[in-house]
Amino acid sequence: MVATPREVVDEVAPGIRVRYRRSEPPRPYTYAITVEAEVGEDIWTTVRLWDNADDVNEHHVHRYTRQEGKQNPVILEFRSINEAIATAKKEAQEGWAEIVRQWLQS
């Protein structure tokens, strides 16, 4: 059975959103949390990504730049997938303004 993603999108400011995606049960879960900026009428680009796409137990954060796009990941250590997801959500929700500022200056 193929897992289907669960997705929630929060608009945190005009033209800025945080998107949460997680696979459906059974465990282990894969996830991706992104901060996205609107760059045209209903055209969105990712400016930061947290995920475990390469391995369910390996958690990454990817920075994006305007000129070079997705950067190599920084590997993060967590005790569980739930801890990784919670941390990424908090960083995205609370830090989106600085994340977008850094992207705009890149």
C-alpha positions as CSV (number, residue, x, y, z in Angstrom):
1,M,0.0,0.0,0.0
2,V,1.4,3.4,-1.0
3,A,1.3,6.1,1.8
4,T,-0.6,9.2,0.9
5,P,0.5,12.6,2.3
6,R,-1.4,14.6,4.8
7,E,-1.0,18.3,4.2
8,V,-1.8,21.5,6.0
9,V,-1.0,25.0,4.8
10,D,-0.9,28.0,7.1
11,E,-0.7,31.5,5.6
12,V,1.5,33.2,8.2
13,A,1.6,36.6,6.4
14,P,0.5,37.9,3.1
15,G,2.5,36.0,0.5
16,I,4.2,33.7,3.0
17,R,3.0,30.3,4.0
18,V,4.1,27.3,6.0
19,R,3.2,23.9,4.5
20,Y,3.2,20.7,6.6
21,R,3.2,17.3,4.9
22,R,3.4,13.9,6.5
23,S,2.8,10.4,5.2
24,E,-0.2,8.4,6.4
25,P,0.2,5.4,8.8
26,P,1.7,2.9,9.1
27,R,4.8,4.2,10.7
28,P,7.6,5.2,10.1
29,Y,6.5,8.6,8.9
30,T,8.1,10.7,6.3
31,Y,7.6,14.4,6.5
32,A,8.4,17.7,4.8
33,I,7.8,21.2,6.3
34,T,8.4,24.2,4.1
35,V,8.4,27.9,4.4
36,E,7.2,29.3,1.0
37,A,7.0,32.7,-0.5
38,E,4.7,33.9,-3.3
39,V,6.8,35.1,-6.2
40,G,4.0,35.7,-8.7
41,E,0.3,35.4,-8.8
42,D,-0.3,32.1,-7.2
43,I,3.3,31.0,-7.9
44,W,5.1,29.8,-4.8
45,T,8.7,28.9,-4.1
46,T,10.3,27.1,-1.2
47,V,12.7,29.1,0.9
48,R,13.4,26.6,3.7
49,L,12.7,22.8,3.9
50,W,12.9,20.4,6.8
51,D,12.5,16.7,5.9
52,N,13.5,13.1,6.3
53,A,13.2,12.2,2.6
54,D,16.4,10.3,2.3
55,D,16.0,8.1,5.4
56,V,13.2,8.1,7.9
57,N,15.7,8.4,10.7
58,E,17.9,11.1,9.1
59,H,16.5,14.7,9.5
60,H,17.6,17.5,7.3
61,V,17.1,21.2,7.0
62,H,17.8,22.7,3.5
63,R,18.3,26.5,3.0
64,Y,17.4,28.0,-0.3
65,T,18.9,30.9,-2.1
66,R,17.4,33.0,-4.8
67,Q,20.4,32.5,-7.1
68,E,21.4,28.9,-6.4
69,G,18.1,27.3,-5.1
70,K,18.3,24.4,-2.8
71,Q,21.5,24.1,-0.8
72,N,23.1,20.9,0.7
73,P,21.4,19.7,3.8
74,V,22.4,20.2,7.4
75,I,21.8,16.9,9.2
76,L,19.9,17.3,12.5
77,E,19.8,14.9,15.4
78,F,16.5,14.0,17.2
79,R,15.3,11.2,19.4
80,S,12.2,10.6,17.3
81,I,10.4,11.6,14.1
82,N,7.7,13.3,16.3
83,E,10.4,15.5,18.0
84,A,11.9,16.4,14.6
85,I,8.5,17.4,13.2
86,A,7.6,19.4,16.3
87,T,10.9,21.3,16.2
88,A,10.6,22.0,12.5
89,K,7.1,23.3,12.8
90,K,8.1,25.6,15.7
91,E,11.1,26.9,13.8
92,A,9.0,27.6,10.6
93,Q,6.1,29.2,12.5
94,E,8.3,31.4,14.8
95,G,11.2,32.1,12.4
96,W,9.6,32.6,9.1
97,A,10.3,36.3,8.9
98,E,14.1,35.8,9.4
99,I,14.1,32.9,7.0
100,V,12.4,34.9,4.3
101,R,14.7,37.9,5.0
102,Q,17.8,35.7,4.5
103,W,16.3,34.2,1.3
104,L,15.5,37.7,-0.1
105,Q,19.1,38.8,0.5
106,S,20.6,35.7,-1.1
